[in-house]
Amino acid sequence: MTKNKTNSIKRNELREEALHNCPFLGYDRDALGTHLYSRGAYKIAEIQFRRAVHLNPYEPIFKEHLAQCLRRLGKYEEALSLMESISTKEETVKKSK
């Protein structure tokens, strides 16, 4: 890899980290993950869903998609704990209203 390409990748990563937790991030990764999931490419879809959750941890649908993908991959305990974390956050939001 050339030096310019390496610097470009590092700049992209830094920009992404600066925008972390932005409510508009992650939707492109989720859409790509959903497409891959529908085609049966579960391992690649898992990577995209994890990235979407990393970019926007406040969007519960990203976590639901990741949990479905994990279930397909046989990672039941991780999927269950992810779904439980979603449900506890929803209950907390309902109680605060």
C-alpha positions as a Markdown table, in Angstrom:
| # | Residue | x | y | z |
|---|---|---|---|---|
| 1 | Met | 0.0 | 0.0 | 0.0 |
| 2 | Thr | 1.4 | 3.4 | -0.9 |
| 3 | Lys | 2.0 | 6.1 | 1.7 |
| 4 | Asn | -0.8 | 8.3 | 0.2 |
| 5 | Lys | -3.3 | 5.5 | 0.3 |
| 6 | Thr | -2.4 | 4.8 | 4.0 |
| 7 | Asn | -2.7 | 8.5 | 4.9 |
| 8 | Ser | -6.1 | 8.6 | 3.1 |
| 9 | Ile | -7.4 | 5.6 | 5.1 |
| 10 | Lys | -6.2 | 7.1 | 8.4 |
| 11 | Arg | -7.9 | 10.4 | 7.5 |
| 12 | Asn | -11.1 | 8.6 | 6.8 |
| 13 | Glu | -10.9 | 6.7 | 10.1 |
| 14 | Leu | -10.2 | 9.9 | 12.0 |
| 15 | Arg | -13.2 | 11.7 | 10.3 |
| 16 | Glu | -15.4 | 8.7 | 11.1 |
| 17 | Glu | -14.4 | 8.8 | 14.8 |
| 18 | Ala | -15.0 | 12.5 | 15.0 |
| 19 | Leu | -18.5 | 11.9 | 13.8 |
| 20 | His | -19.1 | 8.9 | 16.1 |
| 21 | Asn | -22.5 | 8.9 | 17.9 |
| 22 | Cys | -24.0 | 11.2 | 15.2 |
| 23 | Pro | -27.7 | 10.3 | 14.7 |
| 24 | Phe | -27.2 | 10.3 | 10.9 |
| 25 | Leu | -24.5 | 7.7 | 10.7 |
| 26 | Gly | -24.8 | 4.0 | 10.2 |
| 27 | Tyr | -27.8 | 3.8 | 7.9 |
| 28 | Asp | -25.7 | 3.1 | 4.9 |
| 29 | Arg | -23.9 | 0.2 | 6.7 |
| 30 | Asp | -27.3 | -1.1 | 7.9 |
| 31 | Ala | -28.7 | -1.0 | 4.4 |
| 32 | Leu | -25.7 | -2.9 | 3.1 |
| 33 | Gly | -25.9 | -5.4 | 5.9 |
| 34 | Thr | -29.5 | -6.0 | 5.3 |
| 35 | His | -28.9 | -6.7 | 1.6 |
| 36 | Leu | -26.0 | -9.1 | 2.5 |
| 37 | Tyr | -28.2 | -10.8 | 5.1 |
| 38 | Ser | -31.0 | -11.3 | 2.5 |
| 39 | Arg | -28.4 | -13.0 | 0.2 |
| 40 | Gly | -27.2 | -15.3 | 2.9 |
| 41 | Ala | -23.8 | -13.7 | 3.4 |
| 42 | Tyr | -24.2 | -13.6 | 7.2 |
| 43 | Lys | -20.5 | -13.2 | 8.2 |
| 44 | Ile | -20.1 | -10.2 | 6.0 |
| 45 | Ala | -23.5 | -8.8 | 7.1 |
| 46 | Glu | -22.4 | -9.1 | 10.7 |
| 47 | Ile | -19.4 | -6.9 | 10.0 |
| 48 | Gln | -21.6 | -4.2 | 8.5 |
| 49 | Phe | -24.2 | -4.4 | 11.3 |
| 50 | Arg | -21.4 | -4.1 | 13.9 |
| 51 | Arg | -20.1 | -1.0 | 12.2 |
| 52 | Ala | -23.6 | 0.5 | 12.1 |
| 53 | Val | -24.0 | -0.1 | 15.8 |
| 54 | His | -20.5 | 1.4 | 16.4 |
| 55 | Leu | -21.3 | 4.5 | 14.5 |
| 56 | Asn | -24.8 | 5.0 | 15.9 |
| 57 | Pro | -25.3 | 3.0 | 19.2 |
| 58 | Tyr | -28.6 | 4.9 | 19.8 |
| 59 | Glu | -30.5 | 3.3 | 16.9 |
| 60 | Pro | -32.2 | 0.1 | 18.2 |
| 61 | Ile | -33.0 | -1.3 | 14.8 |
| 62 | Phe | -29.2 | -1.7 | 14.1 |
| 63 | Lys | -28.9 | -3.8 | 17.2 |
| 64 | Glu | -31.9 | -5.9 | 16.2 |
| 65 | His | -30.5 | -6.6 | 12.8 |
| 66 | Leu | -27.2 | -7.6 | 14.3 |
| 67 | Ala | -28.9 | -9.9 | 16.8 |
| 68 | Gln | -30.8 | -11.6 | 13.9 |
| 69 | Cys | -27.6 | -12.1 | 12.1 |
| 70 | Leu | -25.8 | -13.4 | 15.1 |
| 71 | Arg | -28.7 | -15.9 | 15.6 |
| 72 | Arg | -28.2 | -17.1 | 12.1 |
| 73 | Leu | -24.5 | -17.6 | 12.7 |
| 74 | Gly | -25.3 | -19.7 | 15.8 |
| 75 | Lys | -24.0 | -17.0 | 18.3 |
| 76 | Tyr | -27.2 | -17.3 | 20.4 |
| 77 | Glu | -25.8 | -16.0 | 23.7 |
| 78 | Glu | -24.4 | -12.9 | 22.2 |
| 79 | Ala | -27.7 | -12.3 | 20.2 |
| 80 | Leu | -29.8 | -12.8 | 23.4 |
| 81 | Ser | -27.7 | -10.4 | 25.4 |
| 82 | Leu | -27.9 | -7.8 | 22.7 |
| 83 | Met | -31.7 | -8.1 | 22.5 |
| 84 | Glu | -31.9 | -7.9 | 26.3 |
| 85 | Ser | -29.9 | -4.7 | 26.3 |
| 86 | Ile | -32.4 | -3.2 | 23.8 |
| 87 | Ser | -35.4 | -4.2 | 25.9 |
| 88 | Thr | -33.9 | -2.8 | 29.1 |
| 89 | Lys | -33.2 | 0.5 | 27.4 |
| 90 | Glu | -36.7 | 0.7 | 26.0 |
| 91 | Glu | -38.2 | 0.0 | 29.4 |
| 92 | Thr | -36.0 | 2.8 | 30.9 |
| 93 | Val | -37.2 | 5.2 | 28.3 |
| 94 | Lys | -40.9 | 4.3 | 28.9 |
| 95 | Lys | -40.5 | 4.8 | 32.7 |
| 96 | Ser | -38.9 | 8.2 | 32.2 |
| 97 | Lys | -41.9 | 9.4 | 30.2 |
